[in-house]
Each structure stands twice: as C-alpha cells, then as structure tokens.
Amino acid sequence: MKLLAALLLAVAPLAPTADPVVIGNGHVDLGPKFVDGRWTVQLRDDTTDPATWRDLDTVVLQATSKAKIAVPADPAYQFLGKPGQSIWVIPQVQQEGIVWPGWNTQDTEVATRVDREVTWSLEGVRGPGAFTLFLNSDFGKPQPVFDSRKPFPQQTGIDVNTHVHGNWTFDAQGTYLLDVAMTAKLTDGSSVTDRRTLRIYAGEGDPRTALATPTPIPAANATPQEGQPIELWWFIAGAVVLVLTTTGFVVIRRRAS
C-alpha cells in the first residue's frame, strides 16, 4: 500500500504555483531565470509593481481587437497573408491597449553566469492559423525570426544581458501554444536548457481557455502543412510536470534551421 501511495503521489499533477493571469496590455518579457538554482524559462510581468516572474503554465497573453490590422499591400509583407486580410499583430513598438511581449537575458544571475549568449528555439506551434515573429530592420524591411509554416526546430541567438522586442503575428482567432526552449553554456563550462509552452490567445473570445489546453510535445523535426497547425505528440503519462530592467543594447542573430 505504501508503494502504491508513493506511485500515485508521483504521477499526480502539481498544484498551480500561482493564480492564472491573462495579460492583454502592458510590458512583459520571456526569458531565462535561475529558480532555486535551476535554469527556468519564465515570463517577467512588468504590469505589476514590483515586476513578477510567472510560470508559463499560469499566464496567457492576449492579442485583443486593438491588435487586429489588415495585411499591407507592400510585397515585403506578403508572408503575413494576402493584402487586406485581417490578422492580429502585437507590434515591436509599444502601443496602449496592446500587450507588449519581448524577450531578455537580463536577469542578474543569468547575465553573470551565461557565457556570451542564449539560444532560443521554437520547437513547434499548435494553433488555428499561422504564427510569425519578425523584426523591423533599420532599413524598414522585415527580418524573420520564427514562422510556424517552416520546419522545426527554428533558432535564434540572444546575446547575454540584452532585451529585444519584435512583431508577433497570428492570422486566425484562437489559442496558440508556442513550444519554446532556451539553452546556454555557462562560464563554468556546463550547459543548461529548459523547455516550456508559451500560451497566446488572439481575438475577443475567452483567453482563459488557453490555460485548459494540454501542453503539447511536438514530434521531432515536424513540418506543418500550409495553413494548418502542425501535428503534435501528446504526453499521456500520468506525471506531467508543468513548472510551468531596463532595456539594454539589442543584438540578435538569426540561426539556420
């Protein structure tokens, strides 16, 4: 009986570490942080004072109707869809009434212990439409970072102690589950990595439904079909562990997929 009880305890889901939060306005950053000595990808929420680092399984970012725009006719943006098509864009430059997510490597311990850079990987995406993340370059042309219609994994490098913002786009309403990982080599020669799910809801429905969506585990090297969410493998095991500033000089390098 003791053995059975121990097994049941081992496979029981962990209790949430915080109340679920929906953020549809204000500044947040995705980034690594050492939590009780463990490298962990979290979300720094600057809508609170002081800022709150949140487990990704307790937060949803919402792109509300204020983020809905029409795809411009400029050919440089044809990767977003047909001209005039409605999409949701969380912009690189902060706008009132729209959540402003960035990514940073500025946590004090991260900035001290990481050797040169953090590798941010997009391992997969599940959602009702296409997701892209791109930067507006100095010359006004879009610089792609991630695109859910391309093969996974996709990677980008983020220099240590930097803070970056980009344009996050979604071409259909609903929940998007971004399977993200951050990896780094530390100054002591060891390597650290963590993989989590970032939940984003595009549209005016109930974003809290994203918190009830199971965390996906994508098939290795999965390739999505045009206009469709990628197929993902699901962890059906009983034990699913969901542990889930200032602006610095921005340096970001595109990595080959």
C-alpha positions in Angstrom: 0.0 0.0 0.0 2.8 2.4 0.8 4.4 1.7 -2.6 1.0 2.3 -4.3 0.6 5.5 -2.5 4.0 6.7 -3.4 3.4 5.9 -7.1 0.1 7.8 -7.0 1.8 10.8 -5.5 4.5 10.7 -8.1 2.0 10.8 -11.0 -0.3 13.4 -9.5 -0.2 16.7 -11.3 1.4 19.5 -9.3 -0.8 22.2 -7.9 -0.6 25.6 -9.7 2.1 27.8 -8.2 0.0 31.0 -8.8 -3.4 32.1 -9.8 -3.9 32.1 -13.6 -3.4 35.5 -15.2 -4.5 37.0 -18.6 -2.4 39.9 -19.8 -3.7 42.0 -22.7 -1.9 45.3 -22.0 1.5 46.4 -20.8 5.1 45.1 -20.9 6.2 41.5 -20.4 9.4 39.6 -21.3 10.1 35.9 -22.0 13.4 34.9 -20.6 15.5 32.5 -18.5 15.9 32.8 -14.8 17.6 30.7 -12.1 14.8 29.5 -9.8 16.1 27.7 -6.7 19.3 27.2 -8.7 17.5 25.7 -11.7 17.6 27.3 -15.2 13.9 28.0 -16.0 12.1 29.8 -18.8 9.6 32.2 -17.3 7.7 35.4 -18.1 8.6 38.7 -16.4 5.4 40.6 -15.9 6.1 44.4 -15.6 2.4 45.2 -15.3 2.8 44.7 -11.6 4.9 46.7 -9.2 7.4 45.3 -8.4 7.7 43.1 -11.5 6.5 39.4 -11.2 8.3 36.4 -12.7 5.5 34.0 -13.7 5.5 30.3 -14.5 4.3 29.9 -18.1 1.5 27.5 -17.2 -0.2 30.2 -15.2 -0.3 33.0 -17.8 -1.9 33.8 -21.2 -1.0 36.7 -23.4 -4.0 38.1 -25.3 -3.9 40.0 -28.6 -7.2 41.9 -28.4 -9.1 43.6 -31.1 -6.8 46.6 -30.8 -4.1 44.4 -32.3 -6.2 43.5 -35.4 -5.0 45.1 -38.6 -5.1 44.5 -42.4 -2.1 43.0 -44.1 -0.4 45.9 -46.0 0.0 45.8 -49.8 3.8 46.1 -49.6 5.3 42.9 -51.1 7.8 42.8 -48.3 4.9 41.7 -46.0 3.4 39.1 -48.3 4.5 36.4 -45.8 1.8 37.7 -43.5 -1.1 36.8 -45.9 -3.0 38.4 -48.7 -3.2 42.3 -48.8 -6.2 43.4 -46.9 -6.5 40.1 -44.9 -7.2 40.7 -41.2 -4.5 39.5 -38.8 -3.5 40.1 -35.2 -0.2 41.9 -34.7 1.5 42.5 -31.4 3.9 45.2 -32.6 7.6 45.7 -31.9 6.9 49.3 -30.6 4.6 49.6 -27.6 1.1 50.7 -28.1 -1.5 51.5 -25.4 -4.1 48.7 -25.0 -1.9 46.0 -26.6 0.3 43.6 -24.7 4.0 44.2 -25.4 6.0 41.0 -25.2 9.7 40.9 -25.6 12.5 38.6 -24.6 15.5 39.3 -22.5 18.6 37.8 -20.9 18.9 40.4 -18.2 18.2 38.5 -15.0 21.1 39.3 -12.7 22.2 35.7 -12.3 21.7 34.9 -16.0 23.7 37.9 -17.0 26.5 36.9 -14.7 26.7 33.2 -15.3 26.0 32.8 -19.1 28.9 32.7 -21.5 28.1 35.1 -24.3 24.6 34.1 -25.5 21.4 32.2 -25.0 19.9 30.1 -27.8 16.1 30.5 -28.1 14.5 27.6 -30.0 10.9 27.3 -31.3 10.3 23.6 -31.2 6.7 23.6 -32.5 3.5 25.6 -32.7 -0.1 24.4 -32.3 -2.9 26.8 -33.2 -5.8 27.7 -35.6 -3.5 29.6 -38.0 0.0 30.7 -38.8 2.3 32.4 -36.3 5.3 34.6 -37.2 7.7 36.6 -35.2 9.8 39.2 -37.1 11.8 42.4 -36.5 11.6 45.7 -38.3 15.2 46.2 -39.6 17.0 49.6 -39.7 16.1 49.7 -43.4 12.4 49.1 -42.8 12.4 45.6 -44.2 11.0 42.7 -42.0 13.6 40.4 -40.6 12.0 37.0 -39.9 12.8 35.2 -36.6 10.2 32.4 -36.4 7.5 31.2 -38.8 5.2 28.3 -37.9 4.8 27.2 -41.6 8.5 26.3 -41.8 10.3 23.2 -40.5 11.1 22.9 -36.8 13.2 23.5 -34.7 13.9 27.1 -35.5 16.6 29.0 -33.5 17.9 32.5 -32.8 20.7 33.7 -30.7 20.3 36.3 -28.0 23.4 37.9 -26.5 23.6 37.9 -22.8 22.3 41.0 -20.9 20.1 42.2 -23.8 16.5 43.0 -24.3 14.6 42.6 -27.6 11.1 43.3 -29.0 9.6 42.1 -32.2 6.3 41.8 -34.1 4.2 38.7 -33.2 1.5 37.9 -35.7 -1.4 35.5 -35.8 -3.7 35.0 -38.8 -6.7 33.3 -37.1 -8.5 33.7 -33.9 -7.9 31.3 -31.0 -5.2 29.7 -28.8 -1.6 29.4 -29.9 0.7 27.1 -28.0 4.4 28.0 -28.6 6.8 25.2 -27.7 9.9 27.1 -26.7 13.3 26.2 -25.3 16.2 28.3 -24.1 19.7 26.9 -23.8 23.0 28.3 -22.8 26.6 27.5 -21.9 27.7 28.8 -18.6 31.0 30.4 -17.7 31.9 27.2 -15.7 31.7 25.1 -18.8 28.4 23.4 -18.0 25.3 23.7 -20.2 21.7 24.4 -19.2 18.4 24.1 -21.0 14.7 24.4 -20.3 11.6 23.8 -22.5 8.1 25.3 -21.8 4.9 26.3 -23.5 4.0 29.9 -24.1 0.2 30.5 -24.4 -1.1 33.3 -26.6 -4.7 34.0 -27.4 -5.6 36.0 -30.5 -9.1 37.6 -30.6 -12.0 38.5 -28.4 -13.1 35.1 -27.1 -12.2 33.7 -23.7 -8.4 33.6 -23.4 -8.7 31.5 -20.2 -9.5 28.5 -22.4 -5.8 28.5 -23.3 -4.9 27.5 -19.7 -7.1 24.4 -20.0 -5.4 23.3 -23.2 -3.0 20.4 -22.6 0.7 21.1 -23.1 1.8 19.7 -26.4 5.0 17.8 -27.1 5.8 18.0 -30.9 7.2 15.3 -33.0 10.9 15.7 -33.7 11.5 17.8 -36.9 7.8 18.1 -37.5 6.9 20.1 -40.6 3.5 21.8 -40.7 1.3 21.9 -43.7 0.4 25.3 -45.3 -2.4 26.9 -43.4 -2.7 24.1 -40.9 -1.5 23.7 -37.3 1.4 21.2 -37.0 0.6 17.7 -35.6 2.0 17.2 -32.2 2.7 14.3 -30.0 1.0 14.3 -26.6 2.5 13.3 -23.3 -0.1 10.9 -22.0 1.9 9.9 -19.0 0.4 10.4 -15.6 3.2 12.6 -14.4 3.2 15.9 -16.3 5.4 18.5 -14.5 4.2 22.0 -15.5 6.6 24.3 -13.8 5.1 25.9 -15.9 15.2 46.1 -16.3 15.8 48.1 -18.2 16.3 47.9 -21.9 19.9 47.1 -23.0 21.7 47.2 -26.3 19.8 44.9 -28.7 21.8 42.2 -30.5 20.1 39.3 -32.2 21.4 36.8 -34.7 19.4 34.5 -37.0 20.4 30.9 -36.8 20.0 28.3 -39.6 17.1 25.9 -39.0 
